[in-house]
Amino acid sequence: MKKTSVVLIILFIFFINFGCSTSHHYTSYGNRNFTFGRYDESAANYEHALSINPDNRYALLMAGWSYFKMERYHDAMSKFETLRRLDGGTADSLEGVGWTYFKLNRYMDSLKTFKKLSEIDRNHTGALEGIAYSYFKLGDLNNAKKYLVTALSENPMSSDSNLIFGYIAMAEFDFQTAIGSFKNAQRLSGKESVDIYVALGNGYFGDKDYNNADYYYNKAIEKDMKSQGAIAGKQQLSIIKEGVLSRGNEMLRSGDYDDAMEEYGKIESLYPAWSEVYAAEGWVLFKKGNYKDALNKLEKGLSQYRYSYDIYDGLGWSYLKLGKKSDAEQAFKNALELFPDYYSSQAGLKELGISKGN
């Protein structure tokens, strides 16, 4: 063999090994970033690995899950489908495809995919959950419940399965079971979840426990001011609150402050999570000239719900009466951030000699 041929062979083997080593390094970096939730970086790492070896099945799988975590579902599907063509439809690729279909709201496709996965592994928890969730989204509660019971028997520690089981119980008007399932989901998730808080609010609302319903809607909004589920829940609840508070509000308008305070006190004992009750009590005390006591009540209401423009407005006027002008200014501005055209807070700033824009 010629010397040049030997050199070329050695160089060829070197570059193959170097390429594999580099691909391995990129997947290692990807794994580290994925573990720490840096999904944009992990996706880039796995893509580098795939640029060296396009058939790297592990890199395809993890790139898919990185995109999935970033909610880039079409990119995730591209990786999972490529993997499925390479591996002939193993559990790994089918699970990725199934959950991506689910996130794309293609529930019939997700159901078919998860059933294929179940044929490979009858006890695959992901397959059982996927079938149950897909049936739930398709409105087939009986099949959803059947598969979910099996999934929970296989993995009772699944937060998502407990959450979906709660939704099914809600659809069947079994609110106590729903609340229990939602609480299990919350405990097992190990983190605060807007979806679970809203679910708990809805469960308690259905069970006519309006105190706890408001408590969980408030917690959802504390996490996400734009939570449509929590906002809708509070809007429903506001109609009930209006009726409960109507007698006390009438007394307040009529100047019967002691009677109003007594009425609101009864309501507070029943609904201690309602910020509106503390706001009402604060305004009664303000009208009576008890500005320090008014502040205490209003601050207690704010601890229940920090997005009440009425409470900030009451704080502003109470601070103003106590000569705390800088506190009053900030409170009025907080109220106007929540309700830009609120006349009372605009009037408060005007009395301080401050325009709204300053």
C-alpha positions as CSV (number, residue, x, y, z in Angstrom):
1,M,0.0,0.0,0.0
2,K,1.3,3.4,-0.9
3,K,2.4,5.7,2.0
4,T,-0.1,8.4,0.9
5,S,-2.9,5.9,1.0
6,V,-2.0,5.0,4.6
7,V,-1.9,8.6,5.6
8,L,-5.4,9.2,4.0
9,I,-6.9,6.3,5.9
10,I,-5.4,7.4,9.2
11,L,-6.8,10.9,8.6
12,F,-10.2,9.5,7.6
13,I,-10.4,7.5,10.9
14,F,-9.2,10.5,12.9
15,F,-11.9,12.8,11.5
16,I,-14.6,10.2,12.0
17,N,-13.6,9.7,15.7
18,F,-13.2,13.5,16.1
19,G,-16.6,14.1,14.7
20,C,-18.2,11.5,17.0
21,S,-16.4,12.9,20.0
22,T,-17.6,16.4,19.2
23,S,-21.2,15.2,18.6
24,H,-21.0,13.4,22.0
25,H,-19.7,16.6,23.6
26,Y,-22.5,18.7,22.2
27,T,-25.1,16.2,23.5
28,S,-23.4,16.3,27.0
29,Y,-23.7,20.1,26.9
30,G,-27.3,19.8,25.8
31,N,-28.1,17.4,28.7
32,R,-26.6,19.8,31.2
33,N,-28.6,22.8,29.8
34,F,-31.8,20.7,29.6
35,T,-31.4,19.6,33.2
36,F,-31.2,23.3,34.3
37,G,-34.2,24.3,32.2
38,R,-32.1,26.3,29.7
39,Y,-34.1,24.8,26.8
40,D,-33.0,27.3,24.1
41,E,-29.4,26.5,24.8
42,S,-30.0,22.7,25.0
43,A,-31.8,22.9,21.6
44,A,-28.8,24.7,20.1
45,N,-26.4,22.0,21.6
46,Y,-28.5,19.1,20.2
47,E,-28.7,20.9,16.8
48,H,-24.9,21.1,16.7
49,A,-24.7,17.4,17.5
50,L,-27.1,16.7,14.6
51,S,-25.1,18.9,12.2
52,I,-22.3,16.5,12.8
53,N,-24.4,13.3,12.8
54,P,-28.0,13.8,11.4
55,D,-28.9,10.3,12.5
56,N,-28.0,10.8,16.2
57,R,-31.3,9.4,17.6
58,Y,-30.7,10.7,21.1
59,A,-30.0,14.2,19.9
60,L,-33.1,14.1,17.8
61,L,-35.2,13.0,20.8
62,M,-33.8,15.6,23.1
63,A,-33.9,18.4,20.6
64,G,-37.6,17.5,20.2
65,W,-38.2,17.8,23.9
66,S,-36.2,21.0,24.2
67,Y,-38.5,22.6,21.5
68,F,-41.5,21.1,23.2
69,K,-40.5,22.7,26.5
70,M,-40.2,26.1,24.7
71,E,-43.7,25.5,23.2
72,R,-42.2,25.4,19.7
73,Y,-44.4,22.5,18.9
74,H,-44.0,22.4,15.1
75,D,-40.2,22.3,15.5
76,A,-40.6,19.6,18.2
77,M,-42.8,17.6,15.8
78,S,-40.2,17.8,13.0
79,K,-37.6,16.2,15.3
80,F,-39.9,13.5,16.7
81,E,-41.2,12.6,13.2
82,T,-37.6,12.3,11.9
83,L,-36.8,10.1,14.9
84,R,-39.9,7.9,14.2
85,R,-38.7,7.4,10.6
86,L,-35.3,6.3,11.8
87,D,-36.4,4.1,14.7
88,G,-39.5,2.6,13.1
89,G,-41.8,4.0,15.8
90,T,-40.4,3.0,19.2
91,A,-41.9,4.2,22.5
92,D,-39.6,7.2,22.6
93,S,-40.5,8.7,19.3
94,L,-44.2,7.8,19.6
95,E,-44.5,9.5,23.0
96,G,-42.9,12.7,21.6
97,V,-45.3,12.7,18.6
98,G,-48.3,11.9,20.8
99,W,-47.8,14.8,23.2
100,T,-46.9,17.2,20.5
101,Y,-50.2,16.4,18.6
102,F,-51.9,16.9,21.9
103,K,-50.4,20.4,22.4
104,L,-51.3,21.2,18.8
105,N,-55.0,20.4,19.7
106,R,-55.0,17.5,17.3
107,Y,-56.6,15.2,19.8
108,M,-57.7,12.4,17.5
109,D,-54.2,12.1,16.1
110,S,-52.8,12.1,19.7
111,L,-55.2,9.4,20.7
112,K,-54.2,7.2,17.7
113,T,-50.5,7.7,18.5
114,F,-50.9,6.9,22.2
115,K,-52.8,3.8,21.3
116,K,-50.0,2.6,19.1
117,L,-47.6,3.3,22.0
118,S,-49.9,1.3,24.3
119,E,-49.7,-1.6,21.9
120,I,-45.9,-1.6,22.4
121,D,-46.1,-1.3,26.2
122,R,-49.5,-1.9,27.8
123,N,-48.4,-0.4,31.1
124,H,-46.6,2.7,29.6
125,T,-47.8,5.5,31.9
126,G,-47.3,8.2,29.3
127,A,-49.5,6.2,26.9
128,L,-52.3,5.7,29.4
129,E,-52.2,9.3,30.4
130,G,-52.2,10.4,26.8
131,I,-55.1,8.2,25.9
132,A,-57.1,9.5,28.9
133,Y,-56.3,13.2,28.2
134,S,-57.2,12.8,24.5
135,Y,-60.5,11.2,25.3
136,F,-61.2,14.0,27.8
137,K,-60.5,16.6,25.2
138,L,-62.7,14.8,22.8
139,G,-65.5,14.8,25.3
140,D,-65.6,11.0,26.0
141,L,-65.5,11.2,29.8
142,N,-66.2,7.5,30.4
143,N,-63.2,6.3,28.4
144,A,-61.1,9.2,29.9
145,K,-61.9,8.1,33.4
146,K,-61.3,4.4,32.6
147,Y,-57.8,5.0,31.3
148,L,-57.0,7.6,33.9
149,V,-57.9,5.2,36.8
150,T,-55.4,2.7,35.3
151,A,-52.8,5.5,34.8
152,L,-53.1,6.6,38.4
153,S,-52.8,3.0,39.6
154,E,-49.5,2.8,37.7
155,N,-48.3,6.2,38.8
156,P,-50.3,7.8,41.6
157,M,-47.6,10.5,41.9
158,S,-48.5,12.1,38.6
159,S,-49.6,15.7,39.1
160,D,-51.1,16.0,35.6
161,S,-53.2,12.8,36.0
162,N,-54.6,14.1,39.3
163,L,-55.4,17.4,37.6
164,I,-57.2,15.8,34.7
165,F,-59.0,13.4,37.1
166,G,-60.2,16.5,38.9
167,Y,-61.5,18.0,35.7
168,I,-63.5,14.9,35.0
169,A,-65.0,15.0,38.5
170,M,-65.9,18.6,37.9
171,A,-67.7,17.7,34.6
172,E,-69.6,15.1,36.7
173,F,-70.5,17.7,39.3
174,D,-68.5,15.8,42.0
175,F,-66.9,18.9,43.4
176,Q,-65.5,17.3,46.6
177,T,-63.6,14.7,44.5
178,A,-62.4,17.4,42.1
179,I,-61.1,19.5,44.9
180,G,-59.3,16.6,46.4
181,S,-57.7,15.7,43.1
182,F,-56.7,19.3,42.5
183,K,-55.0,19.5,45.9
184,N,-53.2,16.2,45.2
185,A,-52.0,17.7,41.9
186,Q,-50.8,20.9,43.7
187,R,-48.9,18.8,46.3
188,L,-47.3,16.6,43.7
189,S,-46.3,19.3,41.3
190,G,-44.0,20.8,43.9
191,K,-44.5,24.3,42.5
192,E,-47.1,27.1,42.3
193,S,-49.3,26.5,39.2
194,V,-51.8,29.1,37.8
195,D,-53.8,26.2,36.2
196,I,-54.1,24.4,39.5
197,Y,-55.1,27.5,41.4
198,V,-57.8,28.3,38.9
199,A,-59.0,24.6,39.0
200,L,-59.2,24.8,42.8
201,G,-61.1,28.1,42.5
202,N,-63.6,26.5,40.1
203,G,-63.9,23.5,42.3
204,Y,-64.7,25.5,45.4
205,F,-67.0,27.8,43.4
206,G,-69.0,24.7,42.2
207,D,-69.1,23.5,45.8
208,K,-70.5,26.9,46.8
209,D,-67.5,27.6,49.1
210,Y,-67.1,31.2,47.9
211,N,-64.4,32.1,50.4
212,N,-61.9,29.5,49.2
213,A,-63.0,30.1,45.6
214,D,-61.9,33.7,45.9
215,Y,-58.7,32.7,47.8
216,Y,-57.5,30.5,44.9
217,Y,-58.6,32.9,42.1
218,N,-56.6,35.6,43.9
219,K,-53.5,33.3,44.1
220,A,-53.8,32.6,40.4
221,I,-53.9,36.3,39.6
222,E,-51.0,36.9,41.9
223,K,-49.0,34.6,39.7
224,D,-50.5,35.8,36.4
225,M,-52.5,39.0,36.2
226,K,-53.8,38.0,32.8
227,S,-55.1,34.6,33.8
228,Q,-58.4,34.4,31.9
229,G,-59.6,31.5,34.0
230,A,-59.1,33.4,37.3
231,I,-60.5,36.7,35.9
232,A,-63.6,34.8,34.7
233,G,-64.0,33.1,38.1
234,K,-63.8,36.5,39.9
235,Q,-66.3,38.0,37.6
236,Q,-68.8,35.2,38.4
237,L,-68.0,35.6,42.1
238,S,-68.5,39.4,42.0
239,I,-72.2,38.9,41.3
240,I,-72.5,36.8,44.5
241,K,-70.4,39.3,46.5
242,E,-72.6,42.1,45.4
243,G,-75.7,40.4,46.8
244,V,-74.0,39.4,50.1
245,L,-72.6,42.9,50.6
246,S,-75.7,44.8,49.4
247,R,-77.3,45.3,52.9
248,G,-74.1,46.7,54.4
249,N,-73.4,48.9,51.4
250,E,-76.9,50.4,51.7
251,M,-76.2,51.1,55.4
252,L,-72.9,52.8,54.4
253,R,-74.6,55.0,51.9
254,S,-77.3,55.9,54.4
255,G,-74.7,56.9,57.0
256,D,-75.6,54.1,59.4
257,Y,-71.9,53.4,60.0
258,D,-72.2,51.4,63.2
259,D,-74.8,49.1,61.7
260,A,-72.8,48.8,58.5
261,M,-69.7,47.9,60.5
262,E,-71.7,45.2,62.4
263,E,-73.0,43.8,59.1
264,Y,-69.6,43.7,57.4
265,G,-68.1,42.0,60.5
266,K,-70.6,39.1,60.1
267,I,-69.6,38.8,56.5
268,E,-65.9,38.9,57.3
269,S,-66.3,36.0,59.7
270,L,-67.9,34.0,56.8
271,Y,-65.7,35.2,54.0
272,P,-62.3,36.2,55.5
273,A,-60.6,35.9,52.0
274,W,-62.8,38.6,50.5
275,S,-60.8,41.8,50.1
276,E,-64.0,43.7,49.3
277,V,-65.2,43.2,52.9
278,Y,-62.0,44.8,54.3
279,A,-62.3,47.6,51.8
280,A,-65.9,48.2,52.9
281,E,-64.9,48.2,56.6
282,G,-62.0,50.5,55.8
283,W,-64.3,53.0,54.2
284,V,-66.7,52.9,57.1
285,L,-63.9,53.7,59.5
286,F,-62.7,56.4,57.2
287,K,-66.2,58.0,57.2
288,K,-66.1,57.9,61.0
289,G,-62.8,59.7,61.1
290,N,-60.9,56.6,62.4
291,Y,-58.1,56.9,59.8
292,K,-55.5,54.7,61.5
293,D,-58.1,51.9,62.0
294,A,-59.1,52.4,58.4
295,L,-55.5,51.9,57.3
296,N,-55.3,48.6,59.2
297,K,-58.5,47.2,57.6
298,L,-57.4,48.3,54.1
299,E,-53.9,46.9,54.5
300,K,-55.5,43.6,55.6
301,G,-57.6,43.6,52.5
302,L,-54.5,44.3,50.4
303,S,-52.8,41.2,51.9
304,Q,-55.7,39.2,50.5
305,Y,-55.6,40.7,47.1
306,R,-53.1,43.3,45.9
307,Y,-54.9,44.3,42.7
308,S,-57.8,46.2,44.3
309,Y,-57.9,49.8,43.1
310,D,-60.6,50.6,45.7
311,I,-58.3,49.6,48.5
312,Y,-55.4,51.6,47.2
313,D,-57.7,54.6,46.8
314,G,-58.9,54.1,50.4
315,L,-55.3,54.0,51.6
316,G,-54.5,57.1,49.7
317,W,-57.3,59.1,51.3
318,S,-56.5,57.7,54.8
319,Y,-52.8,58.6,54.4
320,L,-53.8,62.0,53.2
321,K,-55.9,62.6,56.3
322,L,-53.0,61.5,58.5
323,G,-50.7,64.0,56.7
324,K,-48.6,61.2,55.1
325,K,-48.5,62.9,51.6
326,S,-45.8,60.8,50.0
327,D,-47.6,57.5,51.0
328,A,-50.9,59.0,49.8
329,E,-49.4,59.9,46.4
330,Q,-48.0,56.4,45.9
331,A,-51.3,54.8,46.9
332,F,-53.3,57.0,44.5
333,K,-50.8,56.2,41.7
334,N,-51.1,52.5,42.4
335,A,-54.9,52.7,42.1
336,L,-54.6,54.6,38.8
337,E,-52.2,51.9,37.4
338,L,-55.1,49.4,37.9
339,F,-57.9,51.8,36.9
340,P,-56.5,54.7,34.9
341,D,-59.7,56.7,34.9
342,Y,-60.7,56.2,38.5
343,Y,-62.1,59.6,39.5
344,S,-61.5,59.3,43.3
345,S,-57.8,58.7,42.9
346,Q,-57.5,61.4,40.3
347,A,-59.2,63.8,42.8
348,G,-56.7,62.6,45.5
349,L,-53.7,63.5,43.4
350,K,-55.3,66.8,42.4
351,E,-55.7,67.6,46.1
352,L,-52.0,66.9,46.6
353,G,-51.3,69.3,43.7
354,I,-49.9,66.5,41.5
355,S,-51.0,65.7,38.0
356,K,-51.6,62.1,37.0
357,G,-48.5,62.0,34.7
358,N,-46.0,63.1,37.3
